[in-house]
């Protein structure tokens, strides 16, 4: 009965403070420790890690270091006054969930103990708020990516429109050139017809002159 009571006391904080960002015990590089999980819908692991890095910049932390083998991210000396007067070491695991986005597990090393609801019940409200701020940044990034996509589509449409405008200008110039050539050709045709009429008249006149000389030749013979 006593052992059962102890187990209930240990898991009660996990249940009571597990509303938005659940607490659980998971294995990481330092063993099995309490961590908090943040679900990030709509954002892949790579983008989520970028948001995490940017979020930590506001807490005077050292640059996060990612273990290439385990993909675990370690951030040293993070200053989160609402959780501790001293710096905190953070261990983070970002898991890819495909269409569901990604999942972030975060371990808070307070120095000698990991943040947990059983031992640090008075910190649970603060950690939930802190994690909510991070999640809000991920949601903002999701919308930013959507905006970037829509802006990209708009840019492509504007490029296509500009190309169509240039094509129109080119075609209009070609039409103007063709119309000028057609006008020149019509003028040349009219000039040719006039020249033909003139030549025809000259031919008739010359034919009469030839006939007159022939008649003259007959008289001489």
C-alpha angles and dihedrals in degrees: 000000000000092000090050090052091052091051091050091050090051097049098038093080090050090056099039095049097036098090103108105001107025123217120222142153114259136168119255137155092292095047132264108339140161114270140170124232127218118191114213111194118194096018126093123225095260094054091042090056090052091052090048091053091049092047093054092052087076091061101057092248128157117255110286115250121213121209106227093209101046098021087225113149119219122196118187128209102004113179111217106160094188090061104034142357087223129060119276130216114222128205116194135186119191115196125196113232099179113220090005092063117232143310127227123202114192128192118196112208105198092181112274094012140043119236110263138160095241098056099026105036091146090061098053096089090050094048091049090052092047092051091045089057089053092047089050089057090052090052089050089052091051090056091043090055090048089050091048089052093050091045088051090053090048090049090051091049091050090050090050090048092050090049091050090050091052090047089052092050090049093049092046089052090049090050090049089049091048091047090051090048090048090049090049090047092051090050090048089050091050090048089049092051091049091047089050092052090049092048091047090054090047090049092052091047090048091048089056090049090050091049091050092052090048091053089048090052091052091054092051092053 
